[in-house]
């Protein structure tokens, strides 16, 4: 008599579970060993310059294997009630009305003061980047510190945003924003800002940065007056969109006027559990979805269309691009292509736009493959919109790997310029970090991907009634995540260099 199907399942499931867990552990240990070995013999400044004790191909491959193994492990968590409890857990911390009003007023004044000081000190301050108020505040304080705070704690940019503060006090709404454009202008704006950061002198020339900030301020205020503050901030403003997307990863958020605590990244699960549909009817984020947040409140939409998918992919790609062009191999590749007679900026533009198209196309292809695999009535667009929030955790891990050490090393300079904004620090300090800090990059990248897989797992279980469909729908997206992991691990293993033709 043939064995019972449940008997067969009971036989192979423990073995697969144990094998997946073992592969994940071995992968992480190999990664940790490779980094420790490379950092033990050399200083932090050139830690990646020598060959890894473990071959680079093995170092990168085991990182991808660890992500794949974690996906297998997640596939064994089939208890819907447990999955719901994890991403639906909330704690109400109160409304804090008076405290919020007082701190909001102080934050508004601080935001306006910082904006004015960045412009003024960019033009009048010292040309040395490490002591200039504009450079240190924008990149160490904003690009690094405030962004890390957005996904680690909560998004405070709406309280600091000088454009939002001014826009609320000016007559506005003279032109109706065309809803058909969605948030594509914000997606294009994010890519444009990354391009400016990478290919111009804003990172080391204070006057150039001050000019760019002033131009952004003028354009933003004019745009706010024309289409209204809400339309500008929700659909066009790249900085507000940047922080809002990262802020959804954070455990703290104001929902229905109350401060609520959740598990990190669990607010990214955005499925309407009453209808089983992807949240995405109205474009307005001020309207809540029908899904409850587990504490009697409601969860507001973030990703509602392919424009939002593009933003999530852009946040992953921009860090990959900046990581590539600042490596020796990336600089050599760009010099080789430019050596045939192409203008360097054209080479950078081709790499930037082409790479984003590849990343975006890969994610959309994963959605199409998933639809074909599980024979669902849902469209590839629905799956792409549903699973895109998981990419924000990947982007947060990338960002932390790129900017954590940078922020720590410049934190004394940041404190110094904030303490004396109208005078340059007389004795600027840049910390030299211990070698083990570089090993945290591996933890940040892999940690982001592991949490992203759990987010995708939760989304799949809310999207499909069938457990088999829920598990199989994730595989194409996990495959794309493995590709992102391999690329990022490879980049952080390479020696750094000044970008070709831009130094």
C-alpha positions as a printed Julia matrix, in Angstrom:
503×3 Matrix{Float64}:
   0.0    0.0     0.0
   1.52   3.39   -1.0
   2.41   5.75    1.8
  -0.08   8.41    2.78
   0.47  11.88    1.28
   0.54  13.44    4.74
   3.06  10.81    5.76
   5.35  11.74    2.9
   4.97  15.4     3.74
   5.81  14.71    7.39
   8.92  12.83    6.24
  10.48  15.42    3.97
   9.42  18.65    5.67
  11.67  18.33    8.75
  14.61  17.42    6.52
  14.09  20.41    4.22
  13.54  22.7     7.19
  16.76  21.53    8.83
  18.69  21.81    5.57
  17.44  25.33    4.9
  18.28  26.44    8.42
  21.73  24.91    8.19
  22.4   26.59    4.85
  21.37  29.97    6.26
  23.61  29.56    9.3
  26.59  28.38    7.25
  26.11  31.28    4.84
  26.06  33.89    7.57
  29.08  32.32    9.3
  31.06  32.31    6.06
  30.17  35.92    5.46
  31.17  36.91    8.97
  34.41  34.94    8.66
  35.32  36.56    5.36
  34.81  40.04    6.69
  36.63  39.38    9.94
  39.55  37.88    8.06
  39.82  40.78    5.64
  39.64  43.36    8.39
  41.96  41.68   10.82
  45.15  42.29    8.89
  44.57  45.78    7.54
  43.21  49.11    8.65
  39.71  50.32    8.01
  40.8   52.69    5.28
  41.77  49.89    2.93
  39.95  46.96    4.47
  38.5   45.99    1.15
  41.68  46.44   -0.76
  43.16  43.02   -0.02
  41.76  39.71   -1.14
  39.2   38.11    1.1
  40.3   35.09    3.07
  37.22  33.37    1.65
  37.0   33.78   -2.16
  34.74  36.65   -3.21
  32.55  34.4    -5.34
  31.88  32.21   -2.3
  31.32  35.25   -0.1
  28.7   36.6    -2.52
  27.11  33.23   -3.31
  26.58  32.33    0.33
  24.83  35.64    0.87
  22.37  34.8    -1.89
  22.04  31.29   -0.51
  21.23  32.64    2.94
  18.4   34.73    1.45
  17.08  31.74   -0.49
  17.24  29.55    2.59
  15.36  32.12    4.62
  12.63  32.13    1.97
  12.32  28.37    2.36
  12.08  28.76    6.11
   9.39  31.41    5.76
   7.48  29.05    3.5
   7.02  26.66    6.41
   5.24  29.31    8.49
   1.72  28.53    7.3
  -0.31  29.5    10.37
  -2.31  32.49    9.15
  -3.23  33.56   12.66
   0.43  33.72   13.66
   1.34  35.71   10.53
  -1.54  38.1    11.2
  -0.47  38.56   14.82
   3.06  39.47   13.77
   2.24  42.19   11.28
  -0.95  43.31   13.03
   0.6   43.86   16.46
   0.14  47.46   17.68
   0.51  49.38   20.92
  -1.27  52.68   21.4
   1.09  55.23   22.96
  -1.5   58.0    23.22
  -2.33  61.11   21.22
   0.13  63.48   22.93
  -1.77  66.49   21.62
  -0.03  69.24   23.61
   3.44  67.73   23.26
   2.9   67.22   19.53
   1.73  70.81   19.05
   4.67  72.26   20.99
   7.31  70.12   19.33
   5.67  70.7    15.94
   6.06  74.45   16.31
   9.7   74.09   17.36
  10.38  71.67   14.5
   8.85  74.12   12.0
  11.13  76.93   13.2
  14.11  74.57   13.14
  13.33  73.47    9.58
  13.11  77.05    8.31
  16.3   78.04   10.16
  18.26  75.08    8.81
  17.09  75.76    5.25
  18.18  79.41    5.48
  21.51  78.52    7.08
  22.27  75.88    4.44
  21.82  78.44    1.66
  23.66  81.26    3.43
  26.57  79.19    4.76
  26.88  77.37    1.47
  27.76  80.67   -0.18
  29.59  82.35    2.7
  31.08  79.47    4.68
  34.5   77.86    4.33
  35.1   75.87    1.11
  36.33  72.8     3.02
  33.51  70.25    2.89
  34.12  68.69    6.32
  33.63  72.02    8.13
  31.06  73.73    5.93
  27.63  73.9     7.54
  25.73  73.23    4.31
  27.67  70.12    3.27
  27.75  68.52    6.72
  24.11  69.2     7.57
  22.68  68.14    4.21
  24.67  64.94    3.76
  25.68  63.83    7.27
  22.56  65.19    8.93
  19.93  64.72    6.2
  21.06  62.15    3.65
  22.47  59.89    6.36
  21.13  60.69    9.82
  17.58  61.87    9.14
  16.99  59.07    6.65
  18.18  56.46    9.15
  15.88  57.99   11.75
  12.99  57.82    9.26
  13.13  54.04    8.86
  14.51  53.21   12.32
  12.2   55.37   14.45
   9.7   57.39   12.43
   9.38  60.08    9.76
   9.83  63.58   11.16
  10.35  65.3     7.81
   6.74  66.61    7.59
   7.41  68.62   10.75
  10.75  69.96    9.47
   9.9   70.44    5.79
  10.23  74.19    5.05
   8.22  73.82    1.84
   5.26  72.35    3.69
   5.51  75.03    6.36
   5.54  77.9     3.83
   2.97  76.25    1.57
   0.43  76.07    4.38
   0.59  79.86    4.77
   0.39  80.89    1.11
  -2.59  81.03   -1.24
  -2.52  77.91   -3.39
  -4.44  75.57   -5.64
  -4.65  77.72   -8.77
  -4.14  74.68  -11.02
  -5.7   71.23  -10.64
  -3.09  68.52  -10.47
  -3.71  65.93  -13.24
  -4.37  62.7   -11.34
  -3.32  60.62  -14.36
   0.28  61.6   -13.64
   0.13  59.86  -10.26
   3.48  60.0    -8.49
   5.6   59.66  -11.59
   6.9   63.25  -11.1
   8.13  62.26   -7.62
   9.8   59.13   -9.01
  11.54  61.2   -11.7
  12.51  63.79   -9.08
  14.15  61.21   -6.84
  16.2   59.91   -9.76
  17.1   63.49  -10.75
  18.32  64.31   -7.25
  20.45  61.17   -7.18
  21.89  62.12  -10.57
  22.73  65.62   -9.31
  24.3   64.2    -6.16
  26.43  61.76   -8.15
  27.56  63.76  -11.18
  27.85  67.34   -9.9
  29.94  68.94   -7.19
  27.19  69.27   -4.6
  28.87  66.81   -2.23
  32.13  68.77   -1.95
  31.43  72.28   -3.29
  29.33  74.28   -0.82
  28.33  77.0    -3.29
  27.02  74.43   -5.76
  25.02  72.74   -3.02
  23.6   76.07   -1.83
  22.54  76.89   -5.38
  20.83  73.52   -5.78
  19.03  73.88   -2.42
  17.88  77.41   -3.26
  16.59  76.34   -6.67
  14.74  73.41   -5.1
  13.19  75.75   -2.55
  11.96  78.2    -5.18
  10.58  75.46   -7.44
   8.89  73.74   -4.5
   7.22  76.91   -3.21
   6.03  77.87   -6.7
   4.74  74.33   -7.26
   2.94  74.39   -3.92
   1.23  77.66   -4.8
   0.17  76.35   -8.21
  -1.2   72.88   -7.39
  -1.66  73.11   -3.62
   0.4   71.82   -0.74
  -1.2   68.39   -0.52
  -0.87  67.64   -4.23
   2.72  68.86   -4.3
   3.86  66.9    -1.26
   1.95  63.72   -2.15
   2.66  63.5    -5.86
   5.57  65.74   -6.93
   7.98  66.59   -4.12
  10.8   64.01   -4.32
  12.19  64.68   -0.83
   8.82  64.39    0.92
   8.11  61.2    -1.03
  11.57  59.83   -0.21
  11.04  60.25    3.53
   7.41  59.1     3.46
   8.33  55.8     1.8
  11.23  55.16    4.16
   9.08  56.21    7.11
   6.64  53.36    6.48
   9.39  50.93    7.57
   9.62  52.55   11.0
   7.94  51.14   14.12
   6.47  54.5    15.21
   3.79  56.44   13.31
   0.84  58.73   13.84
  -2.34  56.91   12.89
  -5.76  58.49   13.37
  -4.14  61.23   15.44
  -2.5   58.8    17.88
   1.07  57.6    18.19
   1.24  53.84   17.67
   4.07  51.34   17.97
   4.34  48.33   15.65
   7.02  45.82   14.79
   9.56  47.27   12.32
   8.42  47.08    8.66
   5.1   45.44    9.52
   3.12  48.51    8.44
   4.2   47.69    4.89
   1.6   44.93    4.63
  -1.09  46.75    2.66
  -3.81  44.31    1.65
  -7.51  44.96    2.14
  -8.34  41.92    4.26
 -12.11  42.32    3.93
 -12.15  42.07    0.13
  -8.78  40.41   -0.4
  -7.88  43.09   -2.93
  -4.72  45.08   -3.25
  -5.17  48.46   -1.68
  -5.14  50.8    -4.61
  -8.43  52.32   -5.63
  -8.14  55.99   -4.75
  -4.88  57.84   -5.17
  -5.36  59.82   -1.98
  -3.28  58.69    0.98
  -5.5   60.71    3.3
  -8.2   58.08    2.87
  -7.62  54.92    4.92
  -7.79  51.46    3.51
 -10.5   49.1     4.7
  -7.94  46.97    6.5
  -7.64  47.45   10.23
  -4.26  47.87   11.82
  -4.87  45.45   14.66
  -5.56  48.1    17.28
  -8.87  49.55   16.14
  -7.3   52.09   13.79
  -6.79  52.05   10.06
  -3.79  51.66    7.82
  -3.21  54.27    5.13
  -2.13  53.39    1.64
   1.44  53.84    0.43
   1.83  51.86   -2.81
  -1.19  52.18   -5.08
   0.18  52.0    -8.63
   3.15  51.27  -10.86
   4.46  54.78  -10.18
   4.86  53.83   -6.52
   6.51  50.57   -7.57
   9.01  52.66   -9.54
   9.74  54.75   -6.44
  10.4   51.65   -4.35
  12.72  50.24   -7.04
  14.45  53.63   -7.4
  15.32  53.64   -3.69
  17.07  50.29   -4.17
  18.72  51.19   -7.47
  20.11  54.59   -6.45
  22.19  53.03   -3.68
  23.36  50.26   -6.0
  24.36  52.84   -8.62
  26.24  55.05   -6.17
  27.92  51.97   -4.73
  29.08  50.83   -8.17
  30.51  54.12   -9.46
  32.54  54.6    -6.25
  34.43  51.29   -6.59
  37.68  50.7    -8.44
  36.01  48.21  -10.76
  33.15  50.62  -11.49
  35.51  53.48  -12.24
  37.6   51.23  -14.5
  34.5   50.07  -16.4
  33.35  53.64  -16.98
  36.84  54.66  -18.18
  36.87  51.74  -20.6
  33.5   52.63  -22.12
  34.36  56.32  -22.27
  37.67  55.39  -23.88
  35.94  54.56  -27.18
  35.0   58.23  -27.55
  31.72  58.54  -25.65
  31.29  61.57  -23.36
  31.66  60.47  -19.71
  28.34  62.02  -18.67
  26.61  60.07  -21.44
  28.17  56.88  -20.09
  26.94  57.71  -16.58
  23.49  58.55  -17.93
  23.29  55.28  -19.85
  24.34  53.29  -16.8
  21.97  55.19  -14.5
  18.86  55.01  -16.68
  19.65  51.56  -18.06
  20.32  50.1   -14.63
  17.08  51.48  -13.25
  15.2   50.04  -16.24
  16.76  46.63  -15.57
  15.86  46.71  -11.86
  12.33  47.92  -12.57
  11.83  45.48  -15.43
  13.09  42.57  -13.31
  10.5   43.29  -10.63
   7.67  43.58  -13.15
   8.86  40.37  -14.82
   8.74  38.63  -11.44
   5.09  39.66  -11.17
   4.32  38.2   -14.61
   6.13  34.96  -13.82
   4.28  34.69  -10.51
   0.9   35.05  -12.23
   1.77  32.3   -14.71
   3.05  29.98  -11.99
   0.03  30.1    -9.71
  -2.75  30.43  -12.32
  -4.49  33.27  -10.52
  -7.07  35.74  -11.78
  -4.99  38.56  -10.35
  -3.01  40.63  -12.81
   0.77  41.17  -12.83
   0.1   44.81  -11.98
  -1.76  43.81   -8.82
   1.07  41.55   -7.68
   3.73  44.15   -8.44
   1.82  46.76   -6.42
   1.2   44.32   -3.59
   4.79  43.09   -3.2
   6.59  46.4    -3.89
   6.5   47.58   -0.22
   8.88  44.75    0.69
  11.54  46.49   -1.41
  11.57  49.38    1.05
  13.09  47.13    3.71
  15.77  46.11    1.2
  16.46  49.77    0.49
  16.67  50.54    4.22
  19.26  47.78    4.68
  21.24  49.11    1.72
  21.09  52.66    3.05
  22.25  51.6     6.5
  25.18  49.71    4.96
  26.15  52.75    2.88
  25.73  55.49    5.45
  26.04  54.12    9.0
  29.83  54.38    9.18
  29.73  57.66    7.25
  27.33  59.14    9.8
  29.36  57.92   12.77
  32.61  59.31   11.4
  31.11  62.74   10.7
  28.93  62.97   13.81
  31.48  65.17   15.69
  31.59  67.54   12.71
  27.8   67.59   12.57
  27.58  68.45   16.25
  30.22  71.15   15.83
  28.57  72.95   12.91
  25.17  72.81   14.59
  26.64  74.28   17.77
  28.28  77.19   15.89
  26.36  77.57   12.62
  27.72  81.04   11.84
  31.37  80.14   12.39
  33.46  77.27   11.11
  34.7   74.79   13.75
  38.3   75.58   14.69
  39.25  71.95   15.26
  37.04  69.66   13.14
  37.04  66.01   14.14
  36.4   63.06   11.84
  36.29  59.77   13.71
  38.4   56.84   12.61
  36.2   53.81   13.16
  37.38  50.38   14.27
  37.66  47.73   11.58
  34.75  45.66   12.9
  32.29  48.42   11.95
  32.71  47.5     8.28
  31.49  43.98    9.1
  28.13  45.47   10.06
  27.48  46.21    6.38
  26.88  42.5     5.86
  24.44  42.4     8.76
  22.55  45.43    7.45
  22.21  44.09    3.9
  21.23  40.57    4.89
  19.0   41.77    7.71
  17.09  44.02    5.35
  16.55  41.2     2.88
  15.45  38.74    5.57
  12.83  41.14    6.93
  11.75  41.92    3.37
  11.09  38.24    2.76
   8.89  38.08    5.84
   6.97  41.16    4.65
   6.45  39.49    1.26
   5.36  36.33    3.06
   2.77  38.25    5.08
   1.49  40.04    1.98
   1.13  36.77    0.09
  -0.9   35.19    2.88
  -3.28  38.14    2.93
  -3.48  38.19   -0.86
  -4.27  34.53   -1.56
  -6.69  32.19    0.24
  -4.71  29.14   -0.83
  -1.55  28.4     1.13
   0.1   26.83   -1.9
  -0.64  29.93   -4.0
   0.64  32.19   -1.24
   3.94  30.32   -1.01
   4.51  29.89   -4.75
   3.62  33.51   -5.54
   6.65  34.69   -3.56
   9.32  32.68   -5.36
   9.86  34.96   -8.4
  10.12  38.0    -6.13
  12.54  36.18   -3.82
  14.64  35.32   -6.87
  14.83  39.02   -7.75
  15.75  39.82   -4.13
  18.56  37.28   -4.31
  19.84  39.1    -7.38
  19.74  42.39   -5.49
  21.55  40.74   -2.55
  24.31  39.31   -4.69
  24.85  42.69   -6.38
  24.98  44.6    -3.1
  27.28  42.11   -1.36
  29.6   42.17   -4.34
  29.72  45.97   -4.3
  30.5   46.31   -0.58
  33.3   43.73   -0.99
  35.09  45.88   -3.59
  37.74  48.55   -2.86
  36.42  52.1    -3.1
  37.68  54.82   -5.42
  36.82  58.29   -6.62
  34.25  58.13   -9.46
  35.9   58.33  -12.87
  35.94  61.81  -14.46
  34.02  63.27  -11.51
  36.71  63.62   -8.87
